[in-house]
Amino acid sequence: MKSPEKLELLTGAFELFQEKSDSMARKDAVEVLKERVPGFTERQYASAWNRVRALFENACRLVFRWATDNPAGTTFELPDTNRVFLDELGEICKGFTEEQYHQALEYGFQKGIF
């Protein structure tokens, strides 16, 4: 997904995930995305939703890995200015904006026990 239109779809899916988080099934997300960002195929809507879910899931995995690799009480300052996670997250989940990667990491830390 490189074109501005596809970035708009990915951003729409990202925003929907932030609103509904894990509580929304893919089928329901596709229906909402059809209304919010018209003009794509069913497959494109499902793909955008899956990519956004993967972004947030991978952010949580990276944060969990960091938490298990560091002693209890260690803190991590957001935003990730030293790119401890950003580069790896960008490699795993391509196509998002820098701000979206930052927001996914914040979500990962909020979902954790920090």
FITIMI-752611 format. One line per 8 residues: for each residue x, y, z negated of N, C-alpha, C, O. Coordinates in Angstrom, 1 decimal. Atoms other than C-alpha are relative to their C-alpha. Example, Ala and Ser with C-alpha at 12.3 -4.5 7.8 and 13.67 -1.06 7.14 Angstrom:
<atoms>
0.9,-1.2,0.0,12.3,-4.5,-7.8,0.9,1.2,0.0,1.9,1.2,-0.7 | -0.9,-1.1,0.0,13.7,-1.1,-7.1,-0.8,1.1,-0.8,-0.3,2.2,-0.9
</atoms>
This chain:
<atoms>
0.9,-1.2,0.0,0.0,0.0,0.0,0.9,1.2,0.0,1.4,1.6,-1.0 | -0.9,-1.1,-0.1,1.9,3.0,1.2,-0.8,1.3,0.4,-0.4,2.4,0.0 | 0.7,-1.1,-0.5,-0.6,5.3,2.9,-0.7,0.8,-1.1,-1.0,0.3,-2.1 | 0.7,-0.8,1.1,-2.2,8.2,1.0,-1.4,-0.6,-0.3,-1.8,-0.5,-1.5 | 1.3,0.6,0.3,-5.6,6.5,1.4,0.1,-1.2,-1.0,-0.7,-1.4,-1.9 | -0.2,1.1,0.9,-4.3,3.3,-0.2,0.5,0.4,-1.4,0.2,-0.3,-2.4 | -0.5,-0.6,1.3,-2.5,5.3,-2.9,-1.3,0.5,-0.8,-1.3,0.3,-2.0 | 1.2,-0.5,0.6,-5.9,6.9,-3.6,-0.8,-1.2,-0.6,-1.4,-1.1,-1.7
0.6,1.1,0.5,-7.4,3.4,-4.0,0.7,-0.6,-1.2,0.0,-0.9,-2.2 | -0.8,0.5,1.2,-4.6,2.2,-6.3,-0.2,0.9,-1.2,-0.3,0.5,-2.3 | 0.2,-1.0,1.0,-5.0,5.4,-8.3,-1.5,-0.2,-0.6,-1.6,-0.1,-1.8 | 1.4,0.2,0.5,-8.8,4.8,-8.5,-0.1,-1.2,-0.9,-0.8,-1.2,-1.9 | 0.0,1.2,0.8,-8.2,1.3,-9.8,0.7,0.2,-1.3,0.3,-0.3,-2.4 | -0.8,-0.3,1.2,-5.6,2.6,-12.3,-0.9,0.7,-1.0,-0.9,0.4,-2.1 | 0.8,-0.8,0.9,-8.0,5.2,-13.7,-1.2,-0.9,-0.5,-1.6,-0.7,-1.7 | 1.1,0.8,0.5,-10.8,2.6,-13.9,0.5,-1.0,-1.1,-0.2,-1.2,-2.1
-0.6,0.9,1.0,-8.5,0.2,-15.8,0.1,0.8,-1.3,-0.1,0.3,-2.4 | -0.2,-0.8,1.3,-7.7,3.0,-18.3,-1.3,0.3,-0.7,-1.4,0.3,-1.9 | 1.3,-0.2,0.6,-11.4,3.6,-18.8,-0.6,-1.3,-0.6,-1.1,-1.2,-1.8 | 0.7,1.2,0.4,-12.5,0.0,-19.1,1.0,-1.0,-0.6,0.6,-2.0,-1.2 | -1.0,0.9,0.4,-9.2,-1.7,-19.9,-0.3,-1.5,0.4,-0.7,-1.7,1.5 | 0.1,1.4,-0.4,-9.3,-5.5,-20.1,-1.5,-0.5,0.0,-1.7,-1.6,0.4 | 1.4,0.4,0.2,-13.1,-5.6,-20.6,-0.7,-0.2,1.4,-1.8,-0.8,1.4 | 0.7,0.0,-1.2,-14.0,-5.4,-16.9,0.5,-1.2,0.9,1.7,-1.3,1.1
-0.3,1.1,-0.9,-14.1,-8.5,-14.6,0.3,0.6,1.3,-0.2,1.7,1.7 | -0.4,-0.5,-1.3,-12.6,-8.2,-11.2,-1.2,0.3,0.9,-1.3,1.3,1.6 | 1.2,-0.2,-0.8,-16.0,-8.6,-9.5,-0.7,1.4,-0.3,-1.1,2.1,0.6 | 0.6,-1.3,0.4,-17.4,-5.6,-11.5,0.9,1.1,0.4,0.4,2.2,0.8 | -0.9,-1.0,-0.4,-14.3,-3.6,-10.9,-0.1,0.3,1.5,-0.1,1.5,1.9 | 0.1,-0.2,-1.5,-14.6,-4.1,-7.1,-1.3,0.8,0.3,-1.2,1.7,1.1 | 1.2,-0.8,-0.3,-18.2,-2.8,-7.2,0.1,1.4,-0.4,-0.3,2.3,0.3 | -0.2,-1.4,0.5,-17.3,0.3,-9.2,1.0,0.7,1.0,0.7,1.9,1.4
-1.0,-0.7,-0.9,-14.3,1.0,-6.9,-0.6,0.3,1.4,-0.3,1.3,2.0 | 0.7,-0.2,-1.3,-16.5,0.6,-3.8,-0.8,1.4,0.0,-0.8,2.1,0.9 | 0.7,-1.2,0.2,-18.6,3.5,-5.2,0.9,1.2,-0.1,0.7,2.3,0.5 | -0.9,-1.2,0.3,-15.7,5.7,-6.3,0.9,0.3,1.1,1.2,1.5,1.4 | -1.0,-0.2,-1.1,-13.3,5.2,-3.4,-0.5,-0.8,1.2,0.1,-1.9,1.5 | 0.5,0.8,-1.1,-15.3,4.1,-0.4,0.9,-0.1,1.2,1.9,0.7,1.3 | -0.7,0.1,-1.2,-13.9,2.9,2.9,1.0,-1.1,0.1,1.8,-1.2,1.0 | -1.0,1.1,0.0,-11.9,-0.2,2.0,-0.7,-1.3,0.1,-1.9,-1.4,-0.1
0.6,1.3,-0.1,-12.5,-3.9,2.4,-0.1,-0.6,-1.4,0.6,-0.1,-2.3 | 0.1,0.7,1.3,-13.5,-6.2,-0.4,1.4,-0.5,-0.5,1.7,-0.4,-1.7 | -1.4,0.5,0.4,-10.0,-7.7,-0.3,0.9,1.1,-0.5,1.6,0.9,-1.4 | -0.8,-1.1,0.4,-8.4,-4.3,-0.6,-0.4,0.4,-1.4,0.5,0.8,-2.3 | 0.5,-0.3,1.4,-10.5,-3.5,-3.7,0.5,-1.0,-1.0,1.1,-0.6,-2.1 | -0.4,1.1,0.9,-9.7,-6.8,-5.3,1.5,0.1,-0.2,2.0,-0.1,-1.3 | -1.5,-0.1,0.1,-6.0,-6.4,-4.5,0.4,1.2,-0.9,1.3,1.0,-1.7 | -0.4,-1.2,0.8,-5.8,-2.9,-6.0,-0.3,-0.3,-1.5,0.5,0.0,-2.3
0.3,0.3,1.4,-7.5,-4.1,-9.2,1.0,-1.0,-0.5,1.4,-0.9,-1.7 | -1.0,1.0,0.4,-5.2,-7.2,-9.4,1.4,0.7,-0.2,2.0,0.3,-1.2 | -1.3,-0.6,0.1,-2.1,-5.0,-8.9,0.0,0.9,-1.3,1.0,0.9,-2.0 | 0.0,-0.8,1.2,-3.2,-2.6,-11.7,0.0,-0.8,-1.2,0.7,-0.5,-2.2 | -0.1,0.9,1.2,-3.9,-5.4,-14.1,1.4,-0.6,-0.2,1.9,-0.7,-1.3 | -1.4,0.6,0.1,-0.5,-6.9,-13.3,1.0,1.1,-0.5,1.9,0.8,-1.3 | -0.8,-1.1,0.5,1.1,-3.5,-13.9,-0.1,0.1,-1.6,0.9,0.1,-2.3 | 0.2,-0.2,1.4,-0.4,-3.2,-17.4,0.5,-1.3,-0.8,1.0,-1.2,-1.8
-0.5,1.2,0.6,0.3,-6.9,-18.2,1.5,-0.1,-0.1,2.0,-0.5,-1.1 | -1.5,0.0,0.0,3.9,-6.6,-17.2,0.6,1.0,-0.9,1.6,0.8,-1.5 | -0.5,-1.0,0.9,4.3,-3.4,-19.2,-0.1,-0.6,-1.4,0.8,-0.4,-2.2 | 0.1,0.7,1.3,3.0,-5.4,-22.2,1.1,-1.0,-0.3,1.6,-1.1,-1.3 | -1.0,1.0,0.1,5.4,-8.2,-21.5,1.4,0.6,-0.3,2.2,0.1,-1.1 | -1.3,-0.6,0.2,8.4,-5.9,-21.3,0.1,0.6,-1.4,1.1,0.5,-2.1 | 0.0,-0.5,1.4,7.4,-4.2,-24.6,0.2,-1.1,-1.0,0.9,-1.0,-2.0 | -0.1,1.2,0.9,7.0,-7.6,-26.3,1.4,-0.5,0.0,1.9,-0.8,-1.0
-1.3,0.5,-0.1,10.3,-8.7,-25.0,1.0,0.9,-0.8,1.9,0.4,-1.5 | -0.8,-0.9,0.7,11.9,-5.6,-26.3,-0.1,-0.1,-1.5,0.8,-0.1,-2.3 | 0.3,0.1,1.4,10.2,-6.0,-29.7,0.6,-1.2,-0.6,1.1,-1.2,-1.7 | -0.6,1.3,0.6,11.5,-9.6,-30.1,1.5,0.1,0.1,2.1,-0.6,-0.7 | -1.5,-0.1,-0.1,15.0,-8.6,-29.0,0.6,1.0,-1.0,1.8,1.0,-1.1 | -0.5,-1.0,0.9,15.3,-5.8,-31.6,-0.5,-0.3,-1.4,-1.5,-0.9,-1.6 | 0.4,0.2,1.4,15.3,-5.9,-35.4,-1.3,0.7,-0.4,-1.6,1.8,0.2 | 1.2,-0.6,0.5,12.1,-5.1,-37.2,0.3,1.4,-0.5,1.3,1.7,-1.1
-0.2,-1.4,0.4,11.7,-1.4,-37.8,0.7,0.9,1.1,0.7,2.1,0.9 | -0.6,-0.8,-1.1,13.5,-0.4,-34.6,-1.1,0.8,0.7,-2.2,0.2,1.0 | 1.0,-0.8,-0.7,11.6,2.4,-32.9,0.5,0.3,1.5,1.7,0.2,1.8 | -0.3,-0.3,-1.4,11.4,3.3,-29.2,-0.8,1.3,0.3,-2.0,1.4,0.0 | 0.6,-1.3,-0.3,10.7,6.9,-28.1,-0.5,0.0,1.5,0.3,-0.3,2.4 | 0.6,-0.2,-1.3,8.4,7.5,-25.2,0.0,1.5,0.3,-0.2,2.2,-0.7 | -0.1,0.8,-1.2,8.7,8.7,-22.5,1.4,-0.7,0.1,2.3,-0.3,-0.6 | -1.1,0.8,-0.2,11.3,6.3,-21.3,1.1,0.7,0.8,1.3,0.4,2.0
-0.9,-0.9,-0.8,13.9,8.9,-20.3,1.3,-0.8,0.3,2.0,-0.4,1.3 | -1.2,0.8,-0.3,16.8,6.3,-20.4,-0.4,-1.1,1.0,0.5,-1.9,1.4 | 0.5,1.0,-1.0,14.7,4.1,-18.0,0.3,-1.4,-0.5,0.6,-2.3,0.3 | -0.2,1.3,0.6,15.0,1.1,-20.3,-1.0,-1.0,0.7,-0.7,-2.1,1.0 | 1.0,0.8,-0.6,11.7,-0.2,-18.8,-0.4,0.4,1.4,-0.8,-0.4,2.2 | 0.6,-0.5,-1.3,10.8,2.0,-15.9,0.5,-0.6,1.2,-0.3,-1.0,2.1 | -0.6,0.6,-1.2,13.2,0.6,-13.4,-0.5,-1.4,0.2,-0.8,-1.8,1.3 | 0.4,1.4,-0.1,12.3,-3.0,-14.1,-1.5,-0.1,0.3,-1.9,-0.9,1.1
1.4,-0.1,-0.3,8.6,-2.2,-14.2,-0.3,0.4,1.5,-1.2,-0.2,2.1 | 0.1,-0.5,-1.4,9.0,-0.4,-10.8,0.4,-1.1,1.0,-0.2,-1.2,2.1 | -0.4,1.1,-0.8,10.7,-3.5,-9.4,-1.1,-1.1,0.0,-1.4,-1.7,1.1 | 1.0,1.1,0.1,8.1,-5.9,-10.6,-1.3,0.4,0.6,-2.0,-0.4,1.3 | 1.3,-0.5,-0.5,5.1,-3.7,-9.7,0.2,1.2,0.8,0.2,2.3,0.3 | -0.3,-1.1,-0.9,5.8,-1.6,-6.7,-1.3,0.8,0.4,-2.4,0.3,0.4 | 1.0,-0.8,-0.6,3.7,1.3,-5.4,-0.7,1.0,-0.9,-1.6,1.7,-0.4 | 0.7,-0.9,1.0,2.7,3.2,-8.5,0.8,1.3,-0.1,2.0,1.3,0.3
-0.8,-1.3,0.2,3.7,6.8,-9.4,0.8,-0.1,-1.3,0.5,-1.0,-2.1 | -0.9,-0.1,1.3,6.3,7.6,-12.1,-0.9,0.2,-1.2,-0.7,-0.5,-2.2 | 0.9,-0.3,1.1,3.5,8.9,-14.3,-0.8,-1.2,-0.3,-1.1,-1.5,-1.5 | 0.8,1.2,0.3,1.5,5.7,-13.9,0.9,-1.1,-0.7,0.4,-1.8,-1.6 | -0.9,0.9,0.7,4.5,3.6,-15.0,0.2,0.5,-1.4,0.1,-0.4,-2.3 | -0.1,-0.6,1.3,4.9,5.9,-18.0,-1.3,-0.4,-0.8,-1.2,-0.8,-2.0 | 1.3,0.2,0.7,1.2,5.5,-18.9,-0.2,-1.5,-0.3,-0.7,-1.9,-1.3 | 0.1,1.4,0.2,1.4,1.7,-18.5,0.9,-0.4,-1.2,0.5,-1.3,-2.0
-0.8,0.3,1.1,4.3,1.6,-20.9,-0.6,0.5,-1.3,-0.5,-0.2,-2.4 | 0.7,-0.5,1.2,2.4,3.7,-23.4,-1.1,-1.0,-0.4,-1.2,-1.3,-1.6 | 1.0,1.0,0.2,-0.4,1.2,-23.1,0.6,-1.2,-0.7,0.1,-1.8,-1.6 | -0.7,1.2,0.5,2.0,-1.6,-23.7,0.4,0.2,-1.5,0.2,-0.8,-2.3 | -0.3,-0.3,1.4,3.2,0.0,-27.0,-1.2,0.1,-0.8,-1.2,-0.3,-2.0 | 1.2,-0.1,0.8,-0.3,0.8,-28.1,-0.6,-1.4,-0.2,-1.2,-1.6,-1.3 | 0.6,1.3,0.1,-1.4,-2.8,-27.4,0.8,-0.9,-1.0,0.3,-1.8,-1.6 | -0.8,0.8,0.9,1.5,-4.1,-29.4,-0.3,0.3,-1.5,-1.2,1.0,-1.8
0.2,-0.2,1.5,1.8,-4.1,-33.2,0.8,1.2,-0.5,1.3,1.2,-1.7 | -0.8,-1.1,0.4,3.7,-0.8,-33.3,-0.7,1.1,-0.6,-0.2,2.2,-0.9
</atoms>
